[in-house]
Amino acid sequence: MPSLGWWAWWAYSASDYKVGIFPFGEVGLVDAVASHVDEAVVVLKLKKGRPVLFTPEDPERVVKLIDSLRKA
């Protein structure tokens, strides 16, 4: 997993919490609302707008839920 870049736009950042616009590996700029960014993250690639990165407690479950809603 790539890490969030060291610079950001319109961001708040503490050692274990980040909110703002950050570069994220090959994905490019993402809107991040995340804690524990060194662990698993979920990145939603939207049809319009920047991807959204967040860190739910159970990322695999969230991905399955989103995928099931997308297929409905």
C-alpha positions in Angstrom: 0.0 0.0 0.0 1.4 3.4 -0.8 1.5 5.9 2.0 0.0 9.4 2.0 2.4 12.0 0.7 4.2 14.2 3.1 2.5 17.4 1.8 -1.2 18.1 1.6 -3.7 20.8 0.6 -6.4 21.9 3.0 -5.4 19.4 5.6 -5.3 18.6 9.2 -2.7 16.1 10.2 -1.7 14.5 13.5 0.5 11.5 14.0 -2.4 9.0 13.7 -5.2 11.1 12.0 -5.4 12.9 8.6 -8.1 14.9 7.0 -7.6 16.7 3.7 -6.3 16.3 0.2 -3.2 14.1 -0.1 -1.2 12.5 -2.8 -1.6 8.7 -2.6 0.7 6.6 -4.8 -0.5 5.9 -8.3 -4.1 6.9 -7.4 -3.1 10.5 -7.3 -4.8 13.1 -5.1 -7.4 11.7 -2.7 -9.8 13.3 -0.2 -8.6 11.6 3.0 -10.4 11.0 6.3 -8.2 8.5 7.9 -6.6 7.2 11.1 -3.9 4.5 11.2 -3.0 5.1 7.5 -0.2 2.6 7.8 -2.8 -0.1 8.0 -5.5 -1.2 5.5 -7.4 1.6 3.8 -10.4 1.8 1.5 -10.2 4.0 -1.6 -13.5 4.8 -3.4 -12.9 5.7 -7.0 -15.7 8.0 -7.9 -17.1 8.7 -11.4 -16.9 12.4 -10.6 -14.4 14.0 -8.3 -11.3 12.9 -6.5 -11.1 9.4 -5.0 -12.0 9.2 -1.3 -9.6 7.4 1.2 -10.8 6.3 4.6 -10.0 3.8 7.3 -12.9 1.8 8.6 -12.5 -0.7 11.4 -13.1 -3.6 9.1 -12.0 -2.6 5.6 -12.8 -6.0 3.9 -16.4 -5.9 5.2 -16.9 -2.3 4.0 -15.6 -3.2 0.5 -18.0 -6.2 0.3 -20.9 -4.0 1.4 -20.1 -1.3 -1.2 -19.7 -3.9 -3.9 -23.0 -5.5 -3.0 -24.7 -2.1 -3.2 -23.1 -1.3 -6.5 -24.3 -4.6 -8.0 -27.9 -4.0 -6.7 
